[in-house]
Amino acid sequence: MADPLRLAIAGLGTVGTGVIRLLQENGAMLAERAGRPLEVVAVSARDRARDRGVDLSPFDWEDDMTAMAARADVDVVVELVGGSDGPALTLARNAIAGGKHFVTANKAMIAHHGLELAGAAEGSGSALKFEAAVAGGIPVVKGLREGAAANRIDTVYGVLNGTANYILSTMEATGADFTTTLGEAQRLGYAEADPTFDIEGIDAAHKLAILASIAFGSRLDFDAVACEGISRVRAADIRQADTLGYVVRLVASAEIDMSDGQPALLQQVRPCLVPKSHPLAHVTGATNAVVAQGNFSGRLLFQGAGAGDGPTASAVVADLIDIARGDAGAPFSVPSSGLEELPIADAGHHTGQTYLRFSVTDRPGVLAEITAAMRDADVSIESLIQQGRANNGGEVLVAMVTHDGPQSNVAQAVELLAGSDSLTAPPLVMQIIED
Ligand SMILES: NC(=O)c1ccc[n+]([C@@H]2O[C@H](COP(=O)([O-])OP(=O)(O)OC[C@H]3O[C@@H](n4cnc5c(N)ncnc54)[C@H](OP(=O)(O)O)[C@@H]3O)[C@@H](O)[C@H]2O)c1
């Protein structure tokens, strides 16, 4: 058997210890599949004394991750520390400049610095791999980069954040409001103490930017992702969606828009209504799913655990097997110098049905004001539902579903209503995903 592939692992938290457990438990099988043993040489984290529930005694401990990456007896540096900048980025730059292969689960770093790192890796002849950075254990990076490589892909979308999905599907099952459900998710360990990245869509946006680049061969552009989270979704919206035949999901989507005759890239993360018959409607709890539409393959669906020590370790070690086999390839689907620079598409071009929910003061004339704004913006209404009645001019909710039409018209209607003293809060606008 060939010489071992020698690994240095930085970060021994959830994912790092999962990787060590997987390498220890499946070692013999991995060596068969990779054609050579995968051998951990050195590890690093902050606190050497911490009991991590795995046997670290066979490995050298390094206090300094960057020094570890420079060791002559290391072929691959595995970064499982996290953070878009700081020590993880320093490690990545140094390891790649030193000619080491580099594997990471760090979506924030790849979303912000993936192009720079890919260019550096191509220059130094290193592999840069990040399967675990998108949708945890689901092999979607490989699925799009390799399995679907024969297709032109015009749209890729999915449920990419397990915490947000857990909250929405729990609200759906229990009828509880957002704040109560978030608190419960934090108590159960499904949401962080600071949940901002998950509930405001930023984590999903990191993953989407990476996916879009791989799917379309476009330059990764995280700053172009329009991002809206789930904190304004109320229990009443979920009930109303249910009555209309939908569920609410935080959908991350990227598509090529040709309405100006030239390709432009639309990347969005926002809560959407999903028909109950659509595959994404069945994605509940902390599960993730990705749908890609290939021009020859048709609709492809990838689904599985988006996080957790085992699934994420599975994705990290899959990258290591590729490197051991000498199968690295370009980090994104084509060499970074060949990635196409696409302008940002105008979201207003997007057409479809829309759900709008207005929180209004219960008094005569309010519905007429809303419908007049719709008429003036050329938005055609399919249904309008007032949810209950309040006494003494209190707040009531009015839900509306539009017919197919451009998002720009809906945005114009919302603009016309801005500042109206009939509205007690800005309207919640959710696009309806086609079946
Ligand atoms: N958890 C998941 O399910 C999951 C899924 C997909 C992707 N990821 C990504 O995987 C990466 C790791 O996530 P995780 O959940 O395993 O994180 P974690 O449990 O917080 O572990 C982070 C590890 O990094 C070490 N570390 C942090 N700052 C350091 C520093 N300045 N110098 C040296 N070591 C440092 C910590 O050391 P100490 O233990 O000594 O404090 C810890 O061992 C992140 O990029 C994350 O986004 C995670």
The ligand as a MOL file (V3000), in Angstrom:
LIG
                    3D

  0  0  0     0  0            999 V3000
M  V30 BEGIN CTAB
M  V30 COUNTS 48 52 0 0 0
M  V30 BEGIN ATOM
M  V30 1 N -20.8490 21.8210 14.1880 0
M  V30 2 C -21.3700 21.4900 13.0030 0
M  V30 3 O -22.3190 20.6980 12.9310 0
M  V30 4 C -20.7890 22.0480 11.7480 0
M  V30 5 C -21.3770 21.6930 10.4990 0
M  V30 6 C -20.8100 22.1690 9.3180 0
M  V30 7 C -19.7130 23.0040 9.3840 0
M  V30 8 N -19.1930 23.3640 10.6040 0 CHG=1
M  V30 9 C -18.0230 24.2510 10.6210 0
M  V30 10 O -16.9270 23.5340 11.1880 0
M  V30 11 C -16.0700 24.4350 11.8840 0
M  V30 12 C -15.8850 23.9300 13.3230 0
M  V30 13 O -17.1580 23.9020 13.9490 0
M  V30 14 P -17.3800 23.1880 15.3680 0
M  V30 15 O -18.8550 23.1230 15.5630 0
M  V30 16 O -16.5860 21.9560 15.4610 0 CHG=-1
M  V30 17 O -16.7820 24.3040 16.3460 0
M  V30 18 P -16.4130 24.1490 17.8890 0
M  V30 19 O -17.0790 22.9700 18.4860 0
M  V30 20 O -16.6350 25.4880 18.4970 0
M  V30 21 O -14.8270 23.8460 17.8570 0
M  V30 22 C -13.8970 24.8180 17.4920 0
M  V30 23 C -12.5050 24.2960 17.8310 0
M  V30 24 O -11.5610 25.2760 17.4240 0
M  V30 25 C -10.6760 25.5500 18.4880 0
M  V30 26 N -10.3190 26.9770 18.4290 0
M  V30 27 C -11.1650 28.0290 18.4440 0
M  V30 28 N -10.4630 29.1800 18.3770 0
M  V30 29 C -9.1630 28.8280 18.3340 0
M  V30 30 C -7.9570 29.5400 18.2760 0
M  V30 31 N -7.9500 30.8770 18.2760 0
M  V30 32 N -6.8030 28.8400 18.2330 0
M  V30 33 C -6.8070 27.4880 18.2660 0
M  V30 34 N -7.9190 26.7460 18.3160 0
M  V30 35 C -9.0780 27.4120 18.3590 0
M  V30 36 C -11.4180 25.2380 19.7600 0
M  V30 37 O -10.4780 24.9270 20.7690 0
M  V30 38 P -10.9040 24.5500 22.2840 0
M  V30 39 O -11.7530 23.3170 22.1470 0
M  V30 40 O -9.6190 24.2770 22.9710 0
M  V30 41 O -11.6620 25.7270 22.8020 0
M  V30 42 C -12.2690 24.0510 19.3140 0
M  V30 43 O -11.5560 22.8600 19.5060 0
M  V30 44 C -16.7260 25.8110 11.7590 0
M  V30 45 O -16.1800 26.4880 10.6640 0
M  V30 46 C -18.1780 25.4900 11.4810 0
M  V30 47 O -18.8510 26.5100 10.7710 0
M  V30 48 C -19.7020 22.9120 11.7660 0
M  V30 END ATOM
M  V30 BEGIN BOND
M  V30 1 1 1 2
M  V30 2 2 2 3
M  V30 3 1 2 4
M  V30 4 1 4 5
M  V30 5 2 4 48
M  V30 6 2 5 6
M  V30 7 1 6 7
M  V30 8 2 7 8
M  V30 9 1 8 9
M  V30 10 1 8 48
M  V30 11 1 9 10
M  V30 12 1 9 46
M  V30 13 1 10 11
M  V30 14 1 11 12
M  V30 15 1 11 44
M  V30 16 1 12 13
M  V30 17 1 13 14
M  V30 18 2 14 15
M  V30 19 1 14 16
M  V30 20 1 14 17
M  V30 21 1 17 18
M  V30 22 2 18 19
M  V30 23 1 18 20
M  V30 24 1 18 21
M  V30 25 1 21 22
M  V30 26 1 22 23
M  V30 27 1 23 24
M  V30 28 1 23 42
M  V30 29 1 24 25
M  V30 30 1 25 26
M  V30 31 1 25 36
M  V30 32 1 26 27
M  V30 33 1 26 35
M  V30 34 2 27 28
M  V30 35 1 28 29
M  V30 36 1 29 30
M  V30 37 2 29 35
M  V30 38 1 30 31
M  V30 39 2 30 32
M  V30 40 1 32 33
M  V30 41 2 33 34
M  V30 42 1 34 35
M  V30 43 1 36 37
M  V30 44 1 36 42
M  V30 45 1 37 38
M  V30 46 2 38 39
M  V30 47 1 38 40
M  V30 48 1 38 41
M  V30 49 1 42 43
M  V30 50 1 44 45
M  V30 51 1 44 46
M  V30 52 1 46 47
M  V30 END BOND
M  V30 END CTAB
M  END
